[in-house]
Amino acid sequence: MHIKDSFTYIEKPDGEKSMHAEEVPLALLANKIGTPLYVYSSLGLTERFNALKKVLPAALICFSIKSNSNISVIRTLSSLGSGADVVSGGELHRALHAGIEAKKIVFSGVGKTDEEMAAALNANIKQINVESVPELELLNKVALACNSVAPVAIRVNPDVDANTHNKISTGRKEDKFGVPYKEAIYLYSKIKKLEGLESVGIATHIGSQLMTLEPFSEAFRKLSSLANNLKNSGHNIQSIDFGGGLGVNYTGNAALNVSDYAKIVKTAADDSGCQIIIEPGRFISAPAGVLITRVLYIKRTEAKIFAIVDSAMNDFIRPSLYDAWHQVDPIYYHQKSSPLQTVDIVGPICESGDFIAKERDLPPLTTGDLLCIRDAGAYGASMSSTYNSRAPAGEVMVSGKEWDIIKIRQTIEELISQENFARWQK
Ligand code: LLP
């Protein structure tokens, strides 16, 4: 299935091309609002959500809020009928605030606090994915105190290697996530005995940025056979939550086929007679966003040419943290420009690990040039920090010819407003 790119060059009569988000020139946004700046395409989000809906029409698609938690992004998806996968009280708040129906929200994560559990129960969300015995016991206590019965799915660790980056692999037995496959039945029997709990389904999530289907296939088969065993032993299993993890094509190589993924999901669900839940994050949001940055300086050393830009690892940490490769394109591009030069694109932060891209062949760059870092809509803004006392990039949503600021970049006064001198220093 081909999903159109929402960030494309439009050529002017003089042969110069300028990158647009839908119908809005990225340079216009950079000049009006300033850089660094995240730009999201409403159409991109919509088309990617709908591509999944098309292949899994009966599934509950719970957008993984951690991939992009801007309330405008969430609202774009909630208006299409999306649910949400949340992993904290903060994400739960955002999802509800942006209009996601409580009955479409699943709460995942290994370390929920009692306050977060109470918030989820009071909101009446669809299910809480539990990952350990002590968590199950605390949830029972909290539910009884809230006069409610918690809808539980046990997150099972199927011990399957997702063949992805070590830091984002979650389904092997040495990972901290989920309950070992063999212990899951014990947890369901515990749910039956505890009055504050009822079982509603079963869940897994084996990792992120999967580029092959085999690990999904193995994990989902294991999960559906466990669901059948549980049902046969009298447990209430109405749904299987298959988690997220669908990889995207950062490098231009073949991407994972969504229809084939859907087939695997459907087969596993049909075998168990369960409703399907999926928790995609990156697949929906990554290609629907870019980060625009401006070149501050060109620095030539004996070894390299560095383009020092105004975005850094505090805005976008994926290259530093995972050695992630993101395509970087000039926002203006002229066919007749001089031969390409190999440059490292680096940020102003005082660490050698602060880079955006290494050894890229680009037209010669100069101070003031604008660059577009692609596929930055997932785990970009949501992982930003204020390291080096830098306010994270602002954010803009585009729809057709329209655009609006959906996150204002903070000022330094706002950044320090939560801090104060100790009593004896005033
Ligand atoms: N469900 C659960 C329980 C998860 O932990 C995650 C991601 C997802 C769904 C969504 O996975 P996705 O469809 O986006 O692959 N910061 C890393 C990715 C961390 C993923 C954590 N969990 C990165 O930038 O690559």
Residues whose N, C-alpha, C, O or C-beta is under 5 A from the ligand:
A	BS01	LLP	S64 S67 D85 S108 I168 H205 G207 S208 Q209 G243 G244 G245 L246 E279 P280 G281 R282 F283 R318 Y379
